[in-house]
Amino acid sequence: MSLDEIKSHIAKAETDAGREPGAVTLIAVSKVQPNERVEAVLEQGQRCFGENRVQEAAGKWPDFKGRFTGIDLHLIGPLQTNKVRQAMELCDAIHSVDRPKLAKALARLAQELGHCPDLFLQVNTGEEDQKAGVFPAEADSFIAECQALDLPVKGLMCIPPVGEDASQHFALLAKIAANNGLDGLSMGMSSDFEVAIAQGATHVRVGSAIFGTRGG
Ligand SMILES: *Cc1c(COP(=O)(O)O)cnc(C)c1O
């Protein structure tokens, strides 16, 4: 799909769900994509991008930020505590806050740097061993802990298990967010962003549908 096609699918999903036009932010996930493809999407006017790894983001975005104004860079992949400073200097939002140790590191550096990216707390809605995020039963206390650290918690993020009905996971994430008075919902990828929008997603993370298959 082209960027314009994705955008019109998002607009239609917003309307179908009775949501305001523009309620959903499209994060174009540029991880592992060749720079020419990313640049083409920048030329088409897209400014919000998602990267999975701090190292990779640090390799390409300072240059793009020098050439295009208004770039909004979101880290959507796992964050090690030794990369927190670099992530905070580079990114406008972090969607993978998944443990107390990381929250504390973010809070300490937010004090030192005087700013903090918008934060989304990752919830492992499928309770999968190999996946990051707090379990649903721990989410309320983790949210409270992050808020007590004065972190700018915008919302929650999830990645549903492969092969399961994503809709139930999106509904669970939306419920936890609502119970905690959080507005932001980072959910939905290439295969299910319309379902996520129907369930209240405010941020959809779309990679291959825009850029083509990674490494392909
Ligand atoms: C890669 C990735 C995406 C985008 O996936 P697509 O299926 O290519 O749209 C979204 N979210 C996260 C966390 C990812 O790692």
The ligand as an ORCA input file, in Angstrom:
! r2SCAN-3c Opt
* xyz 0 1
  C       8.164     -3.990     13.596
  C       7.166     -3.509     14.575
  C       5.955     -2.945     14.129
  C       5.556     -2.859     12.679
  O       5.214     -4.117     12.202
  P       4.575     -4.318     10.727
  O       3.922     -5.636     10.822
  O       5.709     -4.264      9.779
  O       3.622     -3.216     10.528
  C       5.091     -2.462     15.098
  N       5.380     -2.524     16.411
  C       6.534     -3.049     16.870
  C       6.796     -3.072     18.332
  C       7.448     -3.566     15.969
  O       8.591     -4.095     16.434
*
